[in-house]
Amino acid sequence: MAWTEKDVGNGRDMEPVRGNGFLKASQTSSSTSPTSPGCLRKKFEGKDALSYANILRSRNKFADALAMYENMLEKYNGNVEAHIGKGVCLQMQNMGKLAFKSFSEAIMVDPQNLCALTHLGILYKEEGRLLEAAESYDKALRIDSSYKPAAECLAIVLIDLGTHLKLAGNTQEGIQKYYEALKIDPHYAVAYYNLGVVYSEMMQFDIALNCYEKAATLKRPMFAEAYCNMGVIFKIRVCLGVSPNFEIAKNNMAIALNDLGTKVKLEGDINQGVAFYKKALYYNRHYADAMYNLGVAYGEMLKFDMCASMQGALKKPRCFRKKCNTPKAYTFFVEVLQRHKDAIVFYELAFHFNPHCAEACNSLGVIYKDRDNLDKAVECYQLALSIKPNFSQSLNNLGVVYTVQGKMDAAANMIEKAIIANPTYAEAYNNLGVLYRDAGNILLAIEAYEQCLKIDPDSRNAGQNRLLAMNYVNEGNDDKLFETHRDWGRRFMRLYSQYTSWDNSKDPERPLVIGYVSPDYFTHSVSYFIEAPLVHHDYANYKVVVYSAVVKADAKTIRFRDKVVKRGGVWRDIYGVDEKKVASMVREDKVDILVELTGHTANNRLGMMACRPAPVQVTWIGYPNTTGLPTIDYRITDSLADPPDTSQKHVEELVRLPECFLCYTPSPEAGPVSPTPVLKNGFITFGSFNNLAKITPKVLQVWARILCAVPNSRLVVKCKPFCCDSVRQRFLSTLEQLGLELLRVDLLPLILLNHDHMQAYALMDISLDTFPYAGTTTTCESLYMGVPCVTMAGSVHAHNVGVSLLNKVGLGHLVAKTEDEYVQLALQLASDSTALSNLRMSLRDLISKSPVCHGSNFVLALESTYRSMWHRYCKSDVPSLRRIEILQQQNSEEPATKLSEPARITNSRDDSSGSIEKWSPVINGEPLD
């Protein structure tokens, strides 16, 4: 059971006030009249026209009414009622900006117009601007304190403000807002109800009961939620009234507190939830459900680290569990509760007190997996399955770990079992898609993602993984992929409310604040291209704020952070932080230009970008296509990756850097360039270290042609799935069918150490790029290690990254336009070992001195580009705002969910077993390589 909090927005229906245009908030119809506006203008003039327009509006014929109001205003712009009527029609057709303008014009004509002030407040509230809404209502009431619509609206807004303050931890300020609402409307039942909720959570049951009783008395029909929560209080009092030490009473109290903890945590107050779980354990120290839920809560708070005083105990869990039954151990346990937030401890305890709790074992596995202890994670999942053999979450999670380990067959077996156990398990289909993609079977991957989306159309992972996968097989012959991204972006944007105003000074030449958001500030492909801006920015004029969503930091993360902070920048860790909260952080940091570096790849923060927290928003580096989000202004590229005459469409406006759109910072662990191996081997070795998803059947056909044309030549291919025998055999079988002897092919699995990975380029003489989806990091690595790369140009950005890199390094002659030309270029390189050796020994110097690696010059051009974007913003030239306005005018979508969202009503629980939450991971797409 739990206290239920009222959604204030539904607390009362607004009654219409006839004659002044104050309409019900629920009216949204926009049906049209068969009579044309032109005819109406001829039939009605003056007061008759105003009356008829009001009639049309009252019948929800907003388009016709709007036409009449506009006609009246063309003749006389001082008609206040016409301005208000026009604003109401626009408001009902979801054209908030234009409605705002109409009500503002009405107020300019008549500053004391109560109706216009109230409608203005309603618009502010719809945008989540509660303080401004309250101010507008208050202005109306200062003019006429008896004006009921403004009073009702102000009371509602005060309740919303109180709820937000309470959820933010400012309980006393929230209570004050509730009382202010009652001062305005002493009969407002929802205010009494929410006060009852707060006082219940504070265990001040007498005051809570009084508030609930008043709410129940005032609300008609029966206020069920108030009576429900009164029942919870009476149950607790009866239980404890029998005997404070009575075990059944204490157990029931523990159940009630555990349920209450889950309720408030789901509403967003995780700290209060933890407090209730702890209080539940005070009444029943062996209550496994509360321990489990504490583990979930601490897991969600990312407090996974083991406290020093508990590490020894957990290394000997059986001994620890036995000692937990002693009073002395329990005292120690309570001290640990107060001093440490350790998810693992509580999962261990939950499993001890309920040995059949497969959920606890499963969640322990999740934590160990996140800490890269994959063997321990497998052990936990297997233990969960020994308890509950058809536990779909553990089957799925075991498949996830096997996928990470490259054990494709075992992973497929586990995930397919999860689907058999739970045919509607959407996440399992998503993970099956990731498995197929890693194994190089893109069409099956897309099919699995689409199956996930059939079950759960709102699955963000599957939706974005599908977009990423489609890039691997996109030939660029039509606009289908663009349309898919665009449609995704429009739907996704509706989940968030967009900021439309900023406090950032519109001084075109002032120092700017540049925000970079990414989960990839560690040893990862993207990190080699973001290092130059972090290091070379002029921090005095372009202050850097980094928003790091890194899951597990490494030495490179620490190095990046130290460089940014030392230069005067700001580093914020946002992993696990709600995207709307991150958007608020961006606004507090006064970021002028926000740059996201991930696109639709893993752990992206596109939800934050959908909120539009910065005046200028940009996408760059991490994704080879449009994000599809209308809230992003620009996409950074260059004239070779995206030629000016490109037929590829983007939602964002393309901004081209003068040289390459990337700047590569080589790994300091790369080691020296090795001599070209043909000199020692006597035969040419071709190679590719791109991921398997890029190596399509067409790519293998072309590669086979090359090797068959070069006697004794060999092929070396390295990627993670090759540690799986079945994947290796399928790959080799395909090449064998193409006429290539298997003895000429070497397949290498993932190489963990970066130095060893870079030195593996010593095995190849010539690098073969993939198509249509070209390599990025692998191409740069190959060139830096002295290995020339043959690439093929295409019609879209994903095809042309190699074109840009090779041209800027001075190897434009290695860019093919057709498959035949690709083969010929590879054969020409292979035909002259001496020339190949000379090129190898000069290539590192060539790329190091090229625009691809010249960090300071690159950042100067980047800063100039940012300055141009800012100049445009200062002139109110904002691409995303134009896009959003067009979408609103088209009126083809429902209104967006607001940023400031009141607490939702949920049903009370009365479950003797308590409430247990489940937690299982989902894997998603990988970024560029």
Secondary structure by P-SEA (a helix, b strand, c coil): cbbbbbccccccccccccccccccccccccccccccaaaaaaaccaaaaaaaaaaaaaacaaaaaaaaaaaaaaaccccaaaaaaaaaaaaaacaaaaaaaaaaaaaaaccccaaaaaaaaaaaaaacaaaaaaaaaaaaaaacccccaaaaaaaaaaaaaaaaaaaacaaaaaaaaaaaaaaaccccaaaaaaaaaaaaaacaaaaaaaaaaaaaaaccccaaaaaaaaaaaaaaaaaaaaccccaaaaaaaaaaaaaaaaaaaaacaaaaaaaaaaaaaaaccccaaaaaaaaaaaaaacccccccccaaaaaaaaaaaaacccaaaaaaaaaaaaccccaaaaaaaaaaacccaaaaaaaaaaaaaaacaaaaaaaaaaaaaaacccaaaaaaaaaaaaaaacaaaaaaaaaaaaaaacccaaaaaaaaaaaaaaacaaaaaaaaaaaaaaaccccaaaaaaaaaaaaaccccccaaaaaaaaaaaaaaaaabbbbcccccccccccbbbbbbbccccccccccccccccccccccccbbbbbbcccccccaaaaaaaaaaaaabbbbbbcccccaaaaaaaaaaacccbbbbccccccccaaaaaaaccccccccccccccccccccccbbbbcccccccccccccccbbbbcccccbbbbcccccccccccccccccbbbbbcccccccccaaaaaaaaaaaaacccbbbbbbccccccaaaaaaaaaaaaaaccccccbbbbcccccaaaaaaccccccbbbbbcccccaaaaaaaaaacbbbbbbbcccccccaaaaaaaaacccccccccaaaaaaaaaaaaacaaaaaaaaaaaaaaaaaccccaaaaaaaaaaaaaaaaaaaaaacccaaaaaaaaaaaaccccccccccccbbbbbbbbccccbbbbbbbbbbbbccc
